[in-house]
Amino acid sequence: MSVFKKLFKQTFIYGLATVLPRLLTVILVPLYVKVLLPEEYGIYSTVMAFLILGNVLLSYGMETAFFRFITKHTSQQKIVQSTTLTSLTVSTLLFLGITLLLRNSIAEISEFKPEFVTYGLIILALDALVVLPFAWFRVNEKPTRYAAIKIFNVAINLAFNIFFLLILPKLAANSSYWNALWFPENKVAYVFIANLIASAVTLLVLLPLYVKIGLGFNRVIWKQMMRYALPVLFAGIAFSINEAFDRILLKYLLPENIAEIQVGLYSACYKLGMFMTLFVMAFRLGIEPFFFNHSKESNAKTTYATITKYFTFFGCFILLVVVVYIDVFKRILIPNSQYWEALKIVPLILLANLFLGIYHNLSVWYKVTDRTKYGAYISIFAAAVTLVLNYILIPIIGYMGSAIATLAAYGSMMVLSYLYGRKYYDVPYDVKKISSYLLLAVGFSGISFYIFNGNIYLGTALLLVFTAIMYYSEKNDFLKIIKK
């Protein structure tokens, strides 16, 4: 099997496992916007934004370090595995114990109910404890098992969301027993409880892998891994700021009487950008181990360049499809029309996430050359862009400022990574074609959405023109890859 076919196969399976959990958040949007008020949805979205940062802190770059050291130290794989597992387990349990003792103080500072803080802390710990088991599946090329457990997690989460928000209210209306479990004034809590249950069950399923890997600790290897991981951690913190801090800043920079509502509107419409996010995440899960496993091949750079070109092509296609048919998607995913005023952010969020995906492809240079500190530098710069632009723009144009800041941050990451990569690990990217695809997709999207107000007939015509251009431009090369 050619490296491309193997990559696409694993990306499809990892994509399924990634798409379904993220698709869950999209599927649940109609339920949430129906059951929750915009301000309640805003509370949920803000807490989840904090959890994104927490996930980065609790994994502290060890997942990426694990991938690097498991392939670099082939004779010490068992030691690397057990050391990573022990490090993550001990740090997670210490974190949970300390933060639960301080939960009331955390709640007061963050302006959330203590129960929401408690749920969030436990969810964070449970998710951190499964980081290494899922990484183990990926590095040992067991995408099917990885996907099955991820999908199982989705099924549990979805089932309990439906039970708590749709079934329990009906049971409570006819039974004093169920009525004692239903608190309509605190519906957001049930969303967190469903997530917590799913995370706990997932950890139970993965516990046998703890036994298989075993706990152990090698101080020398751990120090080496930490030196590699710390720049990844700082990059992850900066990246989480880019990904989630817009909702946090909206909460604290807008007037108190509208902040939660604006966060709710923004977060609901942001979900329409999830189509690009799903594509990017699925691809990244397949490409990261691929980068390391094929870095020593003689044609590695050419392979990376080809992958990036086709990634951009498919990303541009997704961008156009979502923008052209946004009126269809909004009625399915956001049936409550009071949320639609924030739809104008969607093209910007889609393009921002496409830039992020290209950045992930370009980041191969600092990962395979052990220059992870540059990844941290780039992400920190982008985080500064996010913070500064949000701080300046939110008081002036609200959530539209957050969308612009996201686009600027991810765009800067893409450009900086390309420029640094040319110096340290020059990959022969087809910049002319990649730039042409991006400009064409952006131009057609802007014409369809902003000039012709989402006219579906014109948009469809532009999509067909784009597809035809791509087909005639790439068909020969694409057919060669398939035949390998």
WOQUIUR-V316361 format. One record per helix or strand of 3 or more residues. SS is the DSSP state (helix for helix, strand for strand). FROM is the first residue (numbers start at 0). TO is the last residue. Records with the same first field share a line. If there is no record, write none. Layout:
SS: FROM-TO  FROM-TO
This chain:
helix: 2-34  37-58  61-71  73-100  102-109  113-127  130-138  142-173  175-178  183-212  218-252  255-292  299-323  325-332  336-361  363-367  371-396  398-423  430-450  455-482
